[in-house]
Amino acid sequence: MTSPKMPEPVSGVVERRAEIAADLRDIVPGEGVVDTTNEMRAFETDGLTAYRQLPLVVVLPQTVNEVSQVLKYCHKNGIRVVPRGSGTSLSGGALPLEDAVLLVMSRFNRVLDIDYENRVAVVQPGVTNLGITNAVAERGFYYAPDPSSQIACSIGGNVAENAGGVHCLKYGLTTNNVLGIEMVLIDGSVIRIGGRHLDSPGYDILGLMTGSEGLLGVVTEVTVRILQKPETARAMLVGFPSNEAAGQCVADIIGAGIIPGGIEMMDRLAIKAAEDFVHAGYPLDVDALLIVELDGPEAEVDHLITEVERLASNNGASMSRVSTSEEERQTFWAGRKAAFPAVGRISPDYYCMDGTIPRKRLPDVLAGMRDLSRKHDLAVANVFHAGDGNLHPLILYDANKPGELERAEEFGNDILRLCVEVGGVLTGEHGVGVEKRDLMPAMFNKQDLDQQIRVKCAFDSQHLLNPGKMFPELHRCAEMGRMHISRGQMPFPEIPRF
């Protein structure tokens, strides 16, 4: 197995590990610092488990002041920092570095305030996604973004990766549901962006931070929008004889002006795996299955179900079933949300990809993936958010067979290149991280990437926060500033340089 190339360790930092750990214990006392090899094994990887690396030391702060002091110390001493939430990142976004402090935010796990009048909740970043919904459910509210890992993933990680979920088609991704954050910069400064209001003047810094993958700062508090549960919600299972027919039905539904709460699609391999695992009542004699949820007033939902059934019939649907109870609706979704672990039961290993395409290109891309499957001689199970074109192909392989992991990675790279070729993007919700870092030039030219790195430089001029993620190559910030030397003299020589 070939691990991704990561930044060379900073000279002397690893050798000072014991000293650094002792200094950090002065900031975060008790059990807040972990530095023994066996104990750090729990943090050596994230959801991209093919790659593993022990961190320099693990720090688990409990207060904003502790986060501030840790970052201030690392900034002063030139020590890299990798922020980590629940460690569910599927793009290697929280992969540790041997010369970096792993800053774990899991102790920030409290719901600080629920403001039903303004329909917001204020939570710490270690609160799980599902934990927010559970906290407000008794009053008939919920938090809309619902990634399949919502039982485990934390809201801080959702902000870092701009996570989505099955209901993001109608209700938006994390960026559409976060109103404000508190964040600590690498120099220890604590800033607030946004709040309980719907919008803020000036630059949209909140939008910049959502999806910044831990490269610009560490989130310590999040204000999210909460919604009232719709009056009625019903889910449909619609089976098709081909992936192309199902994909065309999705395009027709959206083209008709119908915006369901969610549209998910699974192919035959994923359907069988999920049904064997959850027994959700999925048909096993179809090549593709759509799960379509309609929500809103009861009369509207009844009308939209009729319209979706008509469009499905026009595309050759072989079966259609509508949930008749809340329990049945939840069962329909349980199969989809368990699809990833279900596929794990039919293959020793799988590699989960994440790319997004224009909806109308679904049939073309699905056909392209079949060709790539034959090219790389590896099976692929397709599970994805069909409504917004966010694909999650699961490439099946056996890591114990020499070369299969490398073939799976190249297969995944080819899928992402295909997404870009048809007008899509490299990621929909998992982020770039390590996984897609070296594919960024497939989507962005040098000028694009340089401009993004200038934003990084504005927040973290020494490149201490989460280095090795997102960008194939980081330039010194002085270089990015187009600094000129005249007669051997830098401009403003009295200013410290990096």
Salt bridges, closest charged atoms under 4 A:
GLU8 OE2 - LYS5 NZ 3.73
GLU19 OE1 - ARG16 NE 3.96
ASP35 OD1 - ARG25 NH2 3.01
GLU44 OE1 - ARG41 NH1 3.02
GLU44 OE2 - ARG52 NH1 3.31
ASP99 OD2 - ARG80 NH1 2.92
ASP113 OD2 - ARG196 NH2 2.79
ASP115 OD2 - ARG196 NH1 3.14
ASP146 OD2 - HIS167 ND1 2.63
ASP146 OD2 - LYS337 NZ 3.37
GLU182 OE2 - ARG192 NH2 3.29
GLU221 OE2 - ARG192 NH1 2.87
GLU244 OE2 - ARG370 NH2 2.70
GLU264 OE1 - ARG336 NE 2.74
GLU264 OE2 - HIS385 ND1 2.82
ASP276 OD2 - LYS272 NZ 2.79
ASP287 OD1 - ARG268 NE 2.66
GLU293 OE2 - HIS167 NE2 2.81
GLU293 OE1 - ARG329 NH1 2.66
ASP295 OD1 - LYS170 NZ 2.58
ASP302 OD1 - ARG234 NH1 2.95
GLU307 OE1 - ARG310 NH2 2.93
GLU326 OE2 - ARG329 NH2 2.67
GLU328 OE2 - ARG321 NH2 2.68
ASP354 OD1 - HIS392 ND1 3.89
ASP354 OD2 - LYS436 NZ 3.82
ASP364 OD2 - ARG361 NE 2.72
ASP371 OD1 - ARG374 NH2 2.44
GLU410 OE2 - ARG417 NH1 3.09
ASP414 OD2 - LYS375 NZ 3.12
ASP414 OD2 - HIS376 NE2 2.72
ASP414 OD1 - ARG417 NH1 2.76
GLU429 OE2 - HIS385 NE2 2.84
GLU429 OE2 - HIS392 NE2 2.80
GLU435 OE1 - LYS436 NZ 2.73
ASP438 OD1 - ARG437 NE 3.02
ASP450 OD2 - LYS446 NZ 2.66
ASP450 OD1 - HIS475 NE2 3.99
ASP460 OD2 - LYS456 NZ 2.66
GLU479 OE1 - HIS475 ND1 3.89
